[in-house]
Amino acid sequence: MDPATLAGVILIAGVVVLIGVGAPIAIAIGLPSIVALAAVVGTEQAVFVASQRMFTGASSFTLLAIPFFVLAGSLMNTGGIAERLIDAAKVLVGRMPGSLAQTNVVANALFGSVSGAAVASAAAMGSTLGPRMKREGYDPSVSAAVNAASAPAGMMIPPSNTLIVYSLVSSTSVATLFVAGYGPGIVWVLACLVVVAILSRTRPGMSARGEKVPFGLAITTLLKAVPAILMIVIVIGGLLAGFFTATESAVIAVAYSFILGLIYRQLTLKNLPTVIAGAARTTAVVMLLVAVSSALSWVLSYAMIPQSISSALLGLADSKTVILLLMMLILLIVGAFMDPTPAILIFTPIFLPIAMELGVDPIHFGLMITFNLSLGTITPPVGNILFIAAKVGGVRVEPVIRQMLPFFAALLIGLLLVVFVPQITMLLPDLLGMSSAAE
């Protein structure tokens, strides 16, 4: 067996076995990579190459945006911003059937658009809206399903840590990805709103409309949410205008969230260390994944695995539609067992060259893969957002999964729209002259 084939066999077998036995994903990626390297270049050289690749992979100015955006999301969750966004969402959709469920969807989108933290969004909305939905007759499993299904919208609506990771692997513009994310993010939100509207006609306790909010109170409520929503204008607007980079915009988001939390008097010096520690833990997990995935990428390249998969897929079918569907099916299966960050780090180098050969824009493909893997966050057996929504809602996961089936169907339709209607993703970048086609 030649060295490249041996490295590929060790790598693939090691990753599959370690994930199968429940090893932490960083170990499941990193250990087989080092063993595969040792088999072909020797132990001493393997340790040197792996450590060098890990350090180089994590040493990126763009990646500094991740810990700051994570911290900004934690500050918002603690600083009273979530409650004001929920109030604003109530004003916007509170008169619709299934008003509280509709409010949950819109509030998740608003929170995601200022924090990019889907997990934090599910926790904040579930703990705040869940008890009220139960008092108004909602089945707790339905409430948890609505919360879980709508929370991942924040993974596409900027700022998004997932898109930052994709930009690193694909060498695409973070700013362009952020702008492109609005289209698929809106598709995700609309899919959830449509399902809630349909369920409100058939499920007991969901048909009630909210109380009519007086015009003056509605204006006051929306004005209270303006400082939180204004962060979108500052962070994204400044990024698009070229005033600062993605990393600098993340630092500004932290400063803005901190000041806003102090003004709202819900962020104190007493709870600040807990907030920072939580953000540090999340950042450590992400950065370790980025580091070990860099070593994995070297082995993939050495073993020519991306080229082999590309040849197999292109040889399997001549149709662009069929090949894209096959890639999306593979990613749906992968997403059910793996978090989006490692999945993007592993599969982008494999699938992106195939997509580009088919004429798919790298920005469009980035949102396709992000939308796809976001479904994995609400899909058993690994879906972390699904489990958090169930835990916060005080219900078992099994009934929540049953209630989520209509959402899965709608979101799969949304995925097909994002994949086969490129204008959903590329319209804004084209209008702003940010896409390669516009250039």
N, C-alpha and C positions, 0 to 999 in steps of 0.2 A: 504494500500500500504506500503510495507516494505521500510525502509530508503534508501537503495541502489537504488531501482527502482524510488523512489521519486526524489532522486538527479539526476538520469539519465534523467528523464522526464524534470525536470526544466532546466538542462544544455542544452539538445538538443533543446528544444523549445525556450529557451532564445537566443541561438546562431543563430538559423535560423531566428527568428523574427528580431533581431537587425541587422543582415546582410541584411535582406530583406528591412528594412527601411533606409538602407544606413548609419548606425552608423559606426564610425571608428572601424577598425577590433580589435584593442586592447580593446576597450570598449565592443565590441560584444563577446569577449572571456572572459575578466576579470569579468564583472558584473554578468553574469549568474553563473560563477564559485563560486563567493562569496555568491550569493543568494542560490545556491544549497547546499553549505556548511552550511549556516545559518539554512536551513530547517532541517538538520539532526544532527547538533552538537550545535546549538544555535548561536546567533549573535556574542556574545563576543568571543567565541572560534573560530568562522569562520573567524573573522577579524585577530585573532592571527595566525591561521594556514595559511591563504592566504598570509599574509605579510611575514611569515617565508618562505613559499614555493617560493614566488617571489624573496626574497632576496637570498635564496640559489640557485635558478635557474640561476640568473644573475651573481652570484659570482663564476666565473670560469676563471682560468688562460687562458685556450684555447680561450675563447670568447674575450679576449683582442686583439686577432689577427684581429677581425672584424673592430674596429674603426681605427686601423692602416692601414689595407688594403684599407678601404674606403678613408682615407686621402691620401694614396699613389695614388689611382686612380684620386682623385681631383687634386693633384699636377701634375700628368702626363697630364691631360686634359688641364691644364693651362700653363704648362711649355714647350710647343712646341714639346712634344714627339709624339702626334697624327699625326702632319704634316709629320714627318720623317717616321713614320710607313706607312702612306698613300703613300709616295714616293716610299718606298721599295715595297709595294704591286703593284704599277704601273709597276715596273721593272719586277716583277715575272709573272704577268698575263696581262700586258698591251697590248700584241699583240693578245690576244684572241678576238673573236667576243663578242660584248657587253663589251668592255674592261673596261669602267668605272664602270659598274655594277659588273663585276668580281673583280675589284679593291676594291670596297666597301665591298664585302664579305670577301676577304682576309685581308683587313685592319681591319675590325671588329674582326676577329679571332686573329690577331696580337695584337691589343689593349687589347682585353680580356685576352690574355695570359700574359700580363704584369701588368694588373690592376684588373682583375676580376670584372669589373664594366660594366655590360651590358647596363645600362641606360646611363651612361657617354659615353660609346662607341657610342651608337645610336645618342646622341646629338653631339658628336665631328665629326663623319663621315658625318652626315646629313648637318651640318653647313659648313663643308669644301668641301665635294664632291657634295652636292646637287646643288649649283649654277652652277658648271661646267657641271654637267650632263644636266641641263636645257638648257644651251647654246649649247650643242651638239645635242639637239633634243630629249632628253629623256622626256617622259611624266612624270611630277612631281609625279603623283600618283604611277607610276612604280618605280621611284627612291626611294620614301618613303617606298614602299613595300619591295624592295631589302634590304634597310637599316634595317628595322624592323625585317625582317625574319632572317637576319644573325647576328644581335647583340647578341641574347641569347647564342651564342656559348661560350661566355666568362663565362657563369654560370657553365660550365663543365670544360673548359680548365683552369688549375690552374694558379694563386691562385683564389679560389672561396669561397666567403663568404657563399654561400648556402651549399657547402659541409662541411664547418666548423660547421654550425648549425646542419646538419645531423649527423656529428661525435659526437656532444654533446649528441644528443637524443639517438643515437644507440650504444654509447660507442665503436666506431670503430676508427681506426687510421686515423688522418688527412693526414699524409704523404701517406698512401696507397690509400686513396680516391683521393688525388691530382694526383698520378700516374695513377690510373684507369680512371680518367676523360679525359685523352687525346684521348682514343679510341672513346667514344661517342661524344666528341667535334669535332673530325675529321669527324665522320659520319654526324653531323649537317652541317659542312662547305661544305662537298662534296654534300649533298642534295641540298643546295642552289646554288652551282656552276653548278650542272646539270640542275636545273630549269632555271638559267640565260642563259646557253648555248642553251637550247631549245627555250626560249623566244626570243633570239637574231636572230633566224631564222624567226620569225613570227611577231614581233612587229616593227613598223616603228621607226627608230632612234636608234635602239639597235644593228644593225648589224655592225656598224662601228668598225674597229680595231683601236687601238691606234697607234701613230707614233712609228716607230722603234727607240729604244734608242741606241745610240752609245755605244759600249762596255765599253769605258773608263768612260762615264757618268754613266752607269749602275753600275759599280764597285764603283764609288764615292758615288752614292746614297745609295747603300747597306751598305757601310762603315759608312755613317752618321747615319744609323739606328742601327748599331751594339751596341752602348752604351745603347740604350733602350732595345734591345733584350737581351743584356748581363745580364739584371736584372733577366731574367728567370733562367739563369745558376746559378747566385749567390743565388737567393731565393730558388728555387726548388732543385738545386744541393746541397746547404748547408743543406737543410732540409733532403734530402735523405741520405747524408753522415753522418748525426747525429751531425753536427757542431752546430746546433741550433734548437730550437723548432719552431712550426708554429707561435707562438706569436713573438718570437725573429726575425724570418724571416720577419714578417710584419713590425717590427720596422726598420730593415735594408732596406726594400723596401721604407719606408718613407724617410729615410736619403738619399738613393740613388736618389730617385725622386727629392728631394729638391735640392741636389747638381747639378743634371743634368739640372733642370729648371734654376738655377742661371747661369750655364755655357752657356745655350742657350739664356740667357738674356730675357726670356719671363716671368719668375717668379720674381716678385719684392716684396719688403717689403710693397708696397702700396696695392697690390692685395692679399697678403698672409692672412690677417684677413678674407677676404671674402671666400677664399678657406677653411680655417679651420672651419669657421662658417657653411658652407654648409656640410662639412664632419660630424660635430657635430650633425647637425639636422638629417642626415641620420642614424647615429649611435644611436641616441636617440630613433628613431622609431623602429629600429631592437631590441635594448636591452629591450624596453618596451614590445615588442611582446614576447621575450624570457621569460621575468619575468612572465607575465600573463599566458603564456602557461604552465608554471611550476605548477601554481595553478590549471589550467585546467587538467593537467595530473593526479594530485592527485585525483580529482573528478572522472575522467575516471576510474582510478584504483579502487576507492572505490565502484563505481557503477558497476564494472566488465563489462564495455561496450566493451573493446577490446576482452574479452573472448566470449561475446555474439555474436559479429560480426564474430569472428573466427569460432565459432560453426555453425553459419548460412551459411557462405561461404563454409566451408568444407562439410556441409550437403547438400548444393545445388548442388554440383558437385564433382565427384571423380577425374576428370581430372585436372592435374596441369596446362595444357594449358588454360583450361576454367577459372580456378580460377584467374590466372594471368591476363587474358584478362578482367575479371570482375573488378579486382583491378585497372587496367590501365584505364578502362572506367570511373570508379568512380572518379579517380584522374583527368582525363581530364575535367570532369564536374566541380569538385571542383576548378581546376586551372583557369577556366573561371571566377570565382567569388572571388577568394582569391589569394593573393600574395604567392609566393613559401615559404617564411620563416614561416608564421603561418601555412600553409598547411603541411609543413614538421613536424613542432612541434606537430601538432594535429594528423596527420595520420600515422606517423612513428610508434608510440607506438601501434597503432591498427593493421597495416598491416605487420610490420616486423616480429612479431612472426609467422604469417600465412606463410609468405614467407620462413622463416627458417624451418618451419615444412615441407614445400614442397621441401626442399633441396636447396633453393636459398642462395647463399653467401650474407652476409650483405653488403659487398662492392658493389657487383653487383646490389643488390636491391637499394642501395643509388644512383647509377647512373641511374637506371631505373626511380626512382621517381623524380630525378632532371631533367632528359630529359623530362619527362612527364609534370611536372609543369612549365618548361621553355616555353612550348607551350602556357601555360596560359598567359604569359607575352605579347604575341602578339595576344591574342584572346579577342574579345569583350565579355562582357561589361567592364571588369576591366583592360585589358592588358595595363600596363603602358608604355611598350616599344612601342607598337603600337601607342598610343596617342602622345608620345614624337616624334617619327619619323614623324608622320603626321604634328605635330606643327612645327618642325624644317624645314620640307619640304614645309611648307606654303600651305598645301592642307587639305581638309576635310577628315575625317576618312572613310566615306562610300566608296569612290572610291578606297582608299588604301586597304580596306578589300577585294574588288572584285579582285584586282590585286594580292592579297596574296593567293588566293585559290590554285594555283599550288604549292606554297611553303608549304601550309598546307598538301597537299596530299603527297608530297615528304618527309616531316618531320614525318608524321604518319608512312610511310614505314620505315623511319630511326628508329622510336621508336620501331616498331616490331622487327627490326634487333637487337637493343640493348637488348630487353627483351629476345628474343629466341636464340640469338647467344652470349652466355656468354663470349666467347673468345675475343669479341670486347672490353669488359671492363676488363677482367681478364688477358689478355695476358701479358701486361707490369708488373703488380704486380707479376705474376707467374715467369716471366723471372728474376725479381730482387729479388725473394725469399721473397716477402712481404705478400703474401696471405696466408690464413690458409691452403690451399691445398699444397702450396709450403713448408710450415713448417711441 
